[in-house]
Amino acid sequence: MTYLLFVVGLVILVAGGEALVRGASAIARKFHLSPLLIGLTIVGFGTSAPELIVSVQAALADRPGIAIGNVIGSNISNVLLILGISALIAPLVLPGRKLWRDLAFMLAATAAVWVMLLDGNISRMDGVILVAGLIAFLTTAFVVGSGHPPEPGHETMGQSWKPWLMTGAGLVGLVIGARLLVDSATQIAETFGVPEAVIGLTIVAVGTSLPELATSVIAAFRKHTEIAVGNVVGSNIFNIFGILGITALIAPIPAEPRFADSDMWWVALSSLGLAAVALLLNGLPRTAGLALLALYGSYVWLMA
C-alpha cells in the first residue's frame, strides 16, 4: 500500500503541476500579464502552500527548529536543486533586465531575516516588518508586470473560468500529491533503515518543495522558462516575507544559533549566485545546472 501511495502521490503531483502551468499561462495571456509576473505571484506563492502549513503548525506545536529550518532549507533547494534540474531539461532564460527588482527583493528578504536571526528570535514586530515587505513586493510586481502585450500565436481558453479552475485544481493537486509523496517516501525509507537525520534532510526538507519542483520542471519542458524562474524567485520571497512573517505574527519563533551561523550562508550565497547569473549572463545553461546540483549534494552531505 505504501508503494501504491507513493506512485499515486507522484501522479497527482505531476498532474497538478501541468494544470497549474497551463492555467497560469492562460491567465497571464488573458489579462495581459507577463508570464514572469504570474510565476512570481500565483505560481510562486501557490507552490509555497506546503511550507506555510508546515511552519505554522510547527510554531504552534513549539517546534521552532522545523518552522525556520523548513523555510531556509526550501530556499536553498529552490535555487540549487530545482533550478539545477530545470536547467538540465532546458537551458533557462534569466531575464536580468526584467528580474532585477524581484532579485533585489529576494536579496533584501534574505538579509532582513539573517539580521533577525542574530538575536535568536523572530518576534511579532519582525513578523510585521516581513509582512510589510511582502505587501511592498506584491504592489511593485503588479505595477511593473501588468500591461504585457498579448503573445502572437497563443489563444486563451474558451470560457473565462477555465484557467482559474485549472490553476486552483493544480494548486490543490500539488499540495495533496506532495503530502502523499512525503508520507509514503518516509515510511519506505524507515523500512530500509535509513537514519532519521537523512530522512529529515532529504525527504522532509525537499518534500515541501516538491510543488515548486514539479511546476518548474513542467514549465521547463513546455519552454515556459520565465514561469520556471519566476516560480523559484517568487517562492523564495514568499517563504521569508510571507511564511516567516505570518508564522511570527501567530507565535514568535525562537531560533537556534546554527541558522544564522551556518545555514544562512548557503541561502545568501545561492541567492547572490542566482542574481549574478541573471544580471551578467541572462541565462542558466545545462553545465550550470549540473554545478547547482553538485552544490546541493554537497550541502546535504555536510548537513548529514
N, C-alpha and C positions, 0 to 999 in steps of 0.2 A: 504493500500500500504506500509506503514511504517513497519508493521509486516512482510510482504512478503519480503521486502528488508533485514530485519534482518535475516530471515531464509536463503535467498539466500546468503547473506554475510557469514553466518556460514558454509554453504555447500561448498562454494568456498574456504574458509579458511582451512577447514579440507582436502579438495581435494588437495589444494596447498601444505599443509604440508606433506601429504602422497607422492606426486610426488617428492617433494624436498628430503625427506629422502631416497626414493628408488633410485633416480638419483644420489645423492651424494654418497651413499654407493657403487653403481656400479662404479662410477668414482674412488673412493678410491681403489677398488679391481683391476680395470683395470691398473692403474698407480702405483700399489704397494705403495699407500699412506695409512697411518694409519687412521682409522675412526675418531680418536681424532683430527688429523690434519684437516680433512675435516670439522668436527664440529666446530673447532676453526676459520676456514677461510671462505670457501664458504658458509657454513650454517650460522655461527655466524654473518658474515658481511652482508650476503644477507638478513637475517631477520631483520637487523637494518636499512634497507632502509626507512621505515616509519619515524623513529626517525631523520634520516638525512634530509628528506624532510621537516618535521615539524620544526626542529631547524633552518635550513637555511631560510625558509620562515618567521619564527618569527623574526630572526635577521634583515632581510631586511625590515620587517614591523615595526621595532623599538619596538619589544615586547621581550626584553631580558629575562624577567622572564620565559616565555614559553620556550625560546631556551635553557636555563640552566636547568630549572625545569624538562623539558622533559627528559633530559639525566640522571639527578640524580634520578628522580622517576623511570625511566626504569631500572636503575641498581639495585635499591632496590627491585623492583618487580621481576626482573630476578632471584635473589637469593632466596628471601623469598617466593614469590608466585609460580613461575614457577618450581623451583626445589622442592618446597614443594608438589605441585600437582603431579609432575612426580614421586617422591619417593613414594607417596601413590599408584600409579599404579604398579610400580615395584621398589624394592629396587635398588638404583643406585650404580654402582661401580665408585668410585672416585680414579682413579689410581694416587696416590700422587707421585709415582716413575716416572711416565711419565709426570705428570701435573705440577711439581714444578716450571719449568721455566715459564710456562704460568701464574701460580698463582702469581709468582714474578712480572711479567709484569702488571698483574691486580692490585696488591697492589701498585706498583710504579706509575701507572697511577692515582690511587685514591689519593695517597699522593701528586703527582705533581699538580693535579687540585685543591686540597684543599689549597695548598700554593698559587696558582694563584688567588684563590677567596678571599684571605685575604685582598688584596689591593682594592677590589671592582671592578675589571675589568680584563677581559681576553683579552689581547692585541693581535695584529698581531704577535709580537715576541713570545708570549706564544703559538699562533697557530703554528708557525714554529717548536717550541720545541715539541709540541704534535704530529704533523705530522711526525717528525723525529723519535719519539718513535714508531709510527705505522710502519714505514719502518723497524726499528730495530726488531720489533716483528715479522713481516712477514718473514724477512730474516732468523731469528732464527727458526721459526716454520717450514719452508720448509726444512731447512738444517737438522733439527733433525727428522722431520716426514717422510722424503722420504726413499725409500728402505724398506718399510714394506713388510714382506714375505706374499705371497698370502695365503688366508684362504682356507683350505680344505673344500670341500663340497659346495662351492659357485661358481656359474658360472656368468660371466659377460653377459650383454645384447648383443644380436647378433650384430647389427650394432653399429659402434663406435660412431655415432652421437646421438643415442637414449638416453644415460644417460645425455648428455649435454642438449638435448631438454627437457627432463623431469625435470632436475634441473632448467633450465630457466623458463619453464612453471610454475613450483612450486613457484618460487620466485614472478613471476607476479601475480599468483593466491593469494598468501599471502598478497601482497600489496593491490590488489583490494578488497579481502574479508575483510581485516581489515578496509579499508575505509568505505565500505558499513555498516559493523557492528557498527563502532563507530558513524557514522552519524545517523543511524536508532535508535540505542540504546539511543542516546542523545535526539532525538525527543520524544521517548517513555517516557523517564524519565521526560522531561519537561511537557508532557501531564499529568502525575500523580503528578505534583507539587514538584518534587524532587529539593532541593535547588541547585543553580549553583555551590556552593563550593563542594558539594558532587559529583556532576557530574564530575567536574574537577579532583577531587582526585581519582575517581574510573574509570568511563567510559573512559574519555580522557587520563588519566595517564596510565591506563592499555592498552588502545586501541592501542597505538603504539608498545606495547609489545606482542600483540596478535600473530604475526608471530612466535616469539620465543616460546610462549606458545603452539601453535598448533604443531610446529615442535618437541619440546622436549617431549610433551605428546605422539605424534605418535611414536617417536623414542623409548620411554619407552615401549609402547605397543608392538613394534616389537623387543624388547630386544636389541636395539642398544644404550645401556646406555652411551657409550663413545660419541656418537653424541649428546645425550641429554645434557650431562655435558659440552662438548666442545662448544655447541651452546651458552650456558649461559656465559661461561668464555670468549669466543671469542667476543660475543656481548658486554659484559661489557668493554672489552679492546677497541673495535672499537667505542663504544659510547663516550668514553673520548678522546682517541688519534685521532680517525678519525672524528667523528661528531663535537665535540667542536673545534678540530683543524681546520678543513675545514671551519666551520662557522666563527671562529675568523679571519681566513685569508680573508674571504669575507667582514666581518664587525666586528670590536672589540665589545665585549659583556660586557656592564655594569652588575654588579652583586649585588643583594641586600645582606645585611649583614646576613640575615637569612640562606642563603645557607651554608656559612662557619660556622655559629654559631650552627645550629641545624641539617639540613638535611644531611650534610656530615658525621656527626657522625653515622647515620644509614647506609650510604654507606660503611664507613670504618669498622664498626662492623660486618656487614653482609659479607663483603669480607674477613675479618680476620677469621670469623667463618667458612666460606667455606674452606679457606686454612687449618685451623686447623683440620677440619674433614677429608679432603683429605689426609693430611700428617700423621695423627695419627690413623685414623680409616679405611681409604681406602674404605669407603662406607657410604651411607646415607640410613638407614633403614626407614620403614614406620613411626615409632614413631617420628623420627627426622623430617620427612616430616610434620607431624601434628604440631610439635613445630614451624617450619618455618612459616606455615600458621597462627598460633596463633600470632606470632610476626608481620606478615604483617597486620593482623587485628588490632593489637594494634597501628601500625604506622598510618594506615588510620584513626582510631578513634582519635588519638592525633592531626593529621593534620586537621581533620574536625572541 
